């Protein structure tokens, strides 16, 4: 059992997986943000790799990606960031949220090896069909990394196949479309989650649109973990100017920690 699955199982129904964009708003700030998220109660950290054509990302995360590009954050530099995050004292598992093209350009085996050497624990590749993941999955297993799967409320057959293959935790997409803050979820969500739970051997976590304490508590009550992306990235964006300045950064980090702790409090 990899670190990702161990952390997910240990957290149980309280599982909290925050997402942050690597390099937003700067390399040094990202190191401190990662540490702050761990201090705020994160069990697993999802670290986004900026990409020019992020089909699954809503406007908030797209803007964060643009800020990261301004810092020249690419996949190779993300590996350096992971190493720096580990040196800062972050011990929770780190899963790289990366579109497939940057990894293909870097080289699958070289990229997976570099991620493992830097201190990452897994990959999550949103535009990689499960039918085409054999090479990347094999490479991950050779480095004892997890390839986390995403599953959406589509056909029962597809949900079953993806859920049965899941490792680490199963990322359940709350509704079809891009990431972003939502007030309500797809009306088919309950049936979809029950179907996924029936076939998955790993914990389930719900993402895409989780943005309020009420939603977090409702999801936890049902026994599922939560993944929070856009709400946290938006909060980071509010403090981007202060985060770039060493003397103002502690205050910004304190505000982010307060926001996150309020979001996930029971």
N, C-alpha and C positions, 0 to 999 in steps of 0.2 A: 504493500500500500504506500503510495507516494505521499509527500508532505501535504499536497493539496487536499487529497481525500481525507487524510488524518485530521487536518484542521477543520474541514467541513463537518466531519462526523463528531468531532469534539465539541464544536459549537452547537450542534443540534438545531433546534428550531430557532435559535437566536442568531444563526449565521448571517453575518454582515460582510458584504464584499463591495467596497467603494471602488469607483473608477476615477483615475486621474490621467491627464494627458502628459506624456513625457516631454519635458522642456517648456511647459507652460506655467508661469511666464518666463522662466529661465532655468538653466541647469541647476544652479545652487538652490533656487527656491523649490524646485521639484524634490530635491533631497529632503528638505525640511518639511514639505507638504506630506511626503510619504511617511515620515516619522510621526507627524501630527495625526495622520489618519490611523496609524497603529495605536497611538495614545488615546484616540477617540473611540477605540473599541473594535477596529477592523480585525477580522479573522483571516482574510485573504485580501491581497491588494491586486487590483486589475490595472495594469499599466499600459496605456494606449500608445501606440507608435503612430506618429502623424503620417498621413497618406493623402496624396493629391486628389483622389477620387473616392472618397469614403461613402459608399452607397448606403451603408446602414446608419450613418451618423446624421443626427438632426443639426439644426443651425448652431446650437450652443457648443457642441463638440467640434463642429467644423471650424468655428471661430477659434477655439482653443488650438486646433491643429494648425491654423494659420499663424498664430502667435508662436507655436513651437517651431514652425518652419523658419520664422524670422530669427530664431536662435540656432538655426542650422541643425536641428534635431532630426537625424535620420536613424536607421536601424542600428548601424555600428555605434553611433553615439549613445543610443538607448542602452546598449550593453554596458557602456562605461557608466551610465547613470545607475543601472542596476547595481553595479559594483560599489558605487559611491553610496547608494542607499543602504547596502549591507554594512559598509564601513561606518555609517552613521548609527547603526544599532537596530535597524529594522530586521526582525527575525521571522515575521509571518511570511507565508508563501507568497511569491510574486508570480502572477500569470500575465504574460505579454499578450495584449489584445492587438493583433497585427493582421492587416490584410495580406492576402497571399502573395501579391506581386513583389513587395519589398523582400520577402523571404526568398522568393524564386530568384530575384536578381542577386541577392547575397550568396545564394546557394543553400539548398535545404540542409544538407548535412553540416556544412560549415556554420550556418546560422544557428541550428539547434545546438551544436557543440559550443558555440560562443555564448549562447544564452545560459547553458548549464554551467560553463566555467565562470560566468559573471555572477551567478547566484540566483538565476530565475528557476522556477519550479514547474513551469508549464507554458503552453501556448493556447490561445483562443483565436481562431481564424474565421471571421464571420462570413467571408465569401468563399469558403472552401466546402464544396458539396461533400457529404459524408461518403458518397460513392467514389470520390477521388482522393481520399485522405490516407490511403495505405502507406505511401512512401514517407509522408511526414509523420504519421503515427509510429511507423517502425523506427524512424530516426529518433523520435522522442523517447521511445522505450529503451533504445540503446543507451541513451543518456539518463535514464530513469526520470524523465519528465512526463507530465501528463498532457494530452491533447484534449482540452475541454470542448465539449460539443454544445452547439446551440440547437434548440428545437422550438418550432413555432406551431401555433394551432392550425395545422393543415390536416392531411388525411391520417386516419388511424394507422394505416400501414406504415406510413413514413415516420410517424411519432414512435411507433413500436421499434422500428429498425434503429433509429437514432438513440432512443433510450436504452436499448439493450447493449449498445456499443459504448455508452457514456463512461467516462472515467473522471476522477477528481470530484466534480460536481456537475450536474446537468443544468445548463443555463436555459431557463424557460422564458421565451419571449412572450411578454404579456399580450401583445397585439401585433398584427402585421403592420409593416411600415418602418420608419426610421426611429432612432432613439429620440428622446425628448420628454419633457414634463407633460403628464396627462392627469386630468382630474378623475377620469374613470377608465376602467379596463374593458377589454373585449368581453362581451356577454358570454362567450364560450369558454372563458378562462377556467372555470371550475372543472368542467368536463375534460378539458384538455389536460389539466394538471393531474386529475385522477388517472387518465390514460397513461400519461408519462410515468407516474409513480408506480403503476402496475408493472412496468417492464424495466425500470431503472434499478440498478444495484448501488447507486450512489445518491447522496442527498440532492434535492432539487432546490434551485434558487431562482427567484423571479426577477427579471430585469426589463428594461424598456419602459420608462414612464413612472417608476416609483419615485415620488417627490415629496411626500408629506408623512408626518408622524402617524397620522391615522391610517394611511396605506401600509406603512411598515408594521404597525401593530396588528392590523387585520391579517396580513400575510403570515406573520409569526404565529398568530393564533391558529392558523390552519396547519402549522407545522412545517412551513417552508422558509428557506433563507431569502434574503433580499440583496439585490444588486442595485446600487444607486450610482448613476453616472451624471446625467445632465444637471441635476440639482446641485451636486457638489462642484462640478466644473463651472457652473454659473457663479457660485459663491466665490470660487477662486478668481474668476474673471473680475468680480467686483473689486477685488483687492490687488489686482495685477500690478498697479504702479507701486504700491507700498511693498509688495513682495519682491520687487526688483531691487529695492534699496535695503542694504544690510541693517541700517539703524531702525528702519520702520518695519522690517519683516516680522519681528516677534509679535507686535501688536496685531498684524494681519493674520498670523498663524493662530493667535488666540481667538480671534473672531471666527475663523474657519472651524477650529475645534469646537467652539460653543455651538455653532450652527449644526455640525455633524452630530454632536452628542444629543442635542435637542431632537434632531430628526429621528434618531434610532432609539431614543429612550423608551422604556416600557410604561 
